[in-house]
Amino acid sequence: MADVVRIWIETAHNLALRCGGWAYVAAVGGALMGAAGGERTASAERMALAGLIEALKTAPGGASVEVTSAGPLVLGLAGRLAAFAAGEEPPADNLDLWAPLTVGLKQRTARFVSAASAPGTPTAFAAAWAELARDKAKASGGFRAVIPKANLAKLRV
């Protein structure tokens, strides 16, 4: 049986400025990878969806995926996705992201897990990168970057 792909994902959103960011760390077959991104004008839900879509791209089709987050918005996606699978229509907001997320998850088995954002954890690391992405997106209009391997090497996974 293949290893489980572990993904830690966090988002950061500024409601007043409507800018947001996301970041993930993925452990795939013993290797760590990660990325962060953000938009100048985006809802908090949009950041959670965009981050999860990007993170799922690291997992091969048919893989088992464990999505870990301290964010209630990311964790709440599991229930919403289950409702869509049961026949409920996705909301009109962010429909451009719900469709690829639904397709991406159909190709994988996903389990959502709650985790505390304690210092030194992948969750806290992703949260810090999400805040950086939010701030960079606010200043530049958009942001996307791969997290350097040297930074990822400091994580205890």
N, C-alpha and C positions, 0 to 999 in steps of 0.2 A: 504494500500500500504506500502511496506517495506521502511525503511529509505534508503537514499543514502549512500553508502560507499564512504567516502572521502579519497583520497590518495594524499599526497604531496610527490613528488619525485624529487631528484636532482642528478646530476652526477658531477664528477671531473675527469679531464684527463690531463696527462702530455704528450704532443706530443713528446717532445725530448726523454723521457724515455719509452714512449708507455705503461705507467701504468695508471690504472684508478680505480675509485671507484664509488659506487652508494649508495644511502640511501633513505629510504622512511619512512613516518609516515602515519598510516592508522587509521581512526576513523570508527569503526565498532560497531554499536549499542550502542554508548555511551562509549565504551572502546577504549583506544589508544594503539596501538602497533606499533613497528617499527623494522627495521633491516638495516644493512649496509654490504656491501661486496665489494670486489675488486679483480683484477687480475694484476699480474706483467707485462704481455705482452697482451695488449688488445687495441682495437680501441675505440674511443669515442662512436661510434654507439653501439658497443658490450656492453658497460657499461649501456647505456640507455635501451637497450633491456633486459639485464639481470635484471636490477633493476625493470623494469615494470613487468616482468614475476613474480618475487618474490612478488612484491606488490599485484598483482592480486590474488595470492593464499590466501590473507586474506579475499577476497570477496566471499561469497557463490555463487554458480551457479544461474543464473537468476537475480542476483542483478544489480541494477543501480550503476554505478561507476563514480565518478567525479575525474579525474586525474588532479591535479594542479601542475604547475611547472613554474619556471622562466627561465628554460633552453630551448633554441630554438630547440635543438636536440630532447628532449623528446616531445615537442609540435609538432615537425615535423613528429613524428611517426604517428599521426592521419591521415595526408594526404597520407602518404605512405600506411597505412593500407587500406584506402579507395580505393586507386588505385589497390591494390591487390584484393579487393572485386569486383572491376569492371573488373577483368580479367588479369591485369598486373602480370607478373611473379616476384616473390621476387628475390632480388639479390643473387648471389652465396655466397657472403661474409655473414657470420653469419647466414646461412640457418638453422643451428641447433637451432637457437633462434627464427627466424621468424616463424617457424612452430608451436612451442608451444604457442607463443604469439597470433597467429591468432586463434588457437583453443580456447585458454583461453578467448579471446574477443568475440568469437561466443557465448559463454555461458553467456555473460554479456552484458549489455548496457553501453557503455562507452562514456563519454564526456570529452574532453580535454579543460582545462582552463588555461589561462596565469595569472601569479601573480608576483608581485614585491617581491624581496627578502629583505624585510624590517626587521630590527632587531626585535627579539622577535616573529617572525612569524614561523609557521611550515615549510615554505619554507626555511628560513634562517637556521633553526635548521637542516633540512635535508641536506642542502648544507654543513654545518660544519661537519656533520657525513660522508658525501661523501668524503670530503677532508681527513678526518682521515682514512677512508677506503683505499683511494688511497695511502696514505703514509705508512700505515701498509702493504698493498699488495706489494708495492715497496721494502720494507725491508724483507718481509718474503716469497714472492712468491704468496701468496693468502691470503684472509681474508674474514671472514664471522662472524658476531656477531649480536645477538639480542640487540636492544637498551634497556637499563634498564628502568623499570617502573618508578623509582625515577627520571630519567632524563625526561621522557615523561610527568610526573606529573607537570612539570614546564611550559608546553606549554599552551597557551591560544588559544583554538580552538572554 
